[in-house]
Amino acid sequence: MITQSNLFSELKDLANNDVHHLVGDGIPSSTTGVGIAGPGSTYLARTSKTVYFNLGTILTPIWINVQGANGLFQQSGRIVSADITSTAIGKFGHALGYPLQDIQTVDLPSLCFPILCLLSYKRVTANYGAGGNTGLIWGDGTAITGTVAKENFVAAGVDKKVSLLPIAGPFVNLQSVNLATTVAFTNPGTAAGYIDWHLVCIAAY
């Protein structure tokens, strides 16, 4: 373990423990990194955008896919007050909601299915008015999850944490994953609360 906080000490410590970060184009094999990459080393397959982790030894590497072509895809963000009440396209108050993941953006997964959405509402100063129930929908409006009642989320008047899980329903590929409310919230003038979100998807490139 390093005893000095600098880059050279860190690199030396990694090398002394046979921990290396390898890069290649294809999937790593049982001979990839033999004699070089010890346990804890990583391998980035550039073509498939996949990260592998060595759970074996330096002489017998066992490369496990930990994220990438067929792994978890995660993103986090915040919906600020102005976007909570706005009914413009791409905002929380719009009929098609606020895009958490735009699958049609270049270089993002060609297949992405949400498995969990964690939401945290932070009340600031005052309550929002009106509003409806909140849930995840595809970009075409098809429901992904059930909904949480407004009284248990943005209209609760206190901080709230909720989770949304997918329901049995159609999988709409190549569509954005949006957080939407059935009725737009309004601001009485002093509400400044916000929504923090964390989306976990199964993705394939």
MORAUR-V798394 format. One line per field, one symbol per residue. phi: phi as a letter, one per 20 degrees, with the letter a starting at -180 (. if undefined). A space follows every 10 residues. Layout:
# MORAUR-V798394
phi->???
This chain:
# MORAUR-V798394
phi->.fdcebffff ffffffdldc decbedffdf dfmgmceegn fccdeffelc ddceeecfec fcedfdaqgc ceccbcacde gfefefdfgn dfefgemdfe befefgmdge cbcfdacecc edfcmbeedl nbfdbecffe nffdcfcdfg fdbfefncfc cccddfdfaf edflcfddec dfcfecdfpc fcfbdeccdd cecbe
